[in-house]
Structure formats: C-alpha cells, structure tokens
Amino acid sequence: MTISEITRNQMRELAARYPKSRSALLPMLHLVQSVEDEVTTDGINACAEVLGITSAEVTAVASFYTMYKRKPVGKHHIGVCTNTLCGLLGGDAVFSALSERLGAKNNESSADGEFWLERIECQAACTHAPVMTVDWEFMDDVTPAGAVEVVDRLARGERVQSTRGPVIRDFRATEHTLAYPLDGLVNEGEAVDAKMLVGLRLAKERGMSAASVPAGEA
Ligand code: FES
C-alpha cells in the first residue's frame, strides 16, 4: 500500500522533534507498522525520503531490530518469553500450546492471518514468569491453558484485559502508541506491584545498599 500524505506529514512531524532528524527513524518505522501491519518497501522509501537518507540505511535499521516486521503481523502480535527464567517456569509449554492452537511456528502468522506468534527475549518481567505479551501488553504468570484462552477470547472479539490493567487493542494501535507515546495512556494499569518490590523491601529491612561507584566510573 502506498504511504498516504497524512502519514508522510506525521513522519515529518516526528523528524522535526529531534535535533538530528534521523533520530526519528525508530518511531517512524513504528508509524509505518501502524498503517501497514509491517515495514513495507513503500514505508522504507517514505522514511528515507523524509529523512534525506538512503533506503539501504533505513533497511539496515529495520532489519536489525526484531520489533520491525517484513511480513504482515495481522490483528494481534502474540509474544512468549522463552528466555531462561520464563523457559524454566513453563514458557516453552506456553509457546507449544499457542503454536498448536494457532497452527503457527515461531515468527509465523496463523492461517487466518489474525495472529502473529513469536518467541521473545526477556521482557524484564521475570518476577511474573512465565510471561506472554499481547500487542506488547503483559500477561503475567501465564499457563498454557490460560494463554490459549486469551487467544480464543480475542478471536471471538471479546474484551481482554492485560494482567496489569490496560485493555488489549490491536497491533496497529500499539504501534501508533510506540510512534506517539504521548497518547494519554501512560498511567493506564499498574507499572509495579508488591511482588516486584519484594527484593527492595528485603534489602531495606536488612539495611542493604548498592556498592558506591568510584568517581569517574558512573
Ligand atoms: S526471562 Fe522472561 S521476562 Fe525475563
């Protein structure tokens, strides 16, 4: 699909926010995904044109970061963390159950094109391992059956809430938020809960503190 003039204007607006316009490339690529479902060749060319760099330079960035896709993601992106802690606590079983439900392997979409399944790296959410993400919203302490139920509910068009509060929208909406974080949703849901603070509480109770960093090494 051709990138519309509206999207090009939004790209120009993003580029104008930075002292060096090429710093806007990452949000611009999210913007492309918010309208195209993937980073298309037209999207790459539009970014290059707006920033005055080559399409090869844009492609180098888009192909380096795994959040940028060169195939259509579909309505929902499903990520399953299978790094060490999540993997040990059931992440691989969660991935297998979802793979069977969706008929998709890693980095593939379901037959109907509605869901994209992906093994993802540590989300810095190990406290709630195993963790699954839906359009990058957290589903904490997930089980294989619970993960499949989330997908079933989304497939039926039901309202699904992340375990941290926000209601799941869709991949395109999330990508738009990643391009324009000032969307008023910053305080949606809980950023931190008691389980995440156990280590801090214990450290305080025991009078522990981090070692100081020698001057000049911070
Ligand atoms: S290992 Fe899965 S969130 Fe850290």
Residues whose N, C-alpha, C, O or C-beta is under 5 A from the ligand:
A	BS01	FES	C81 N83 T84 L85 C86 C122 Q123 A124 A125 C126 V131
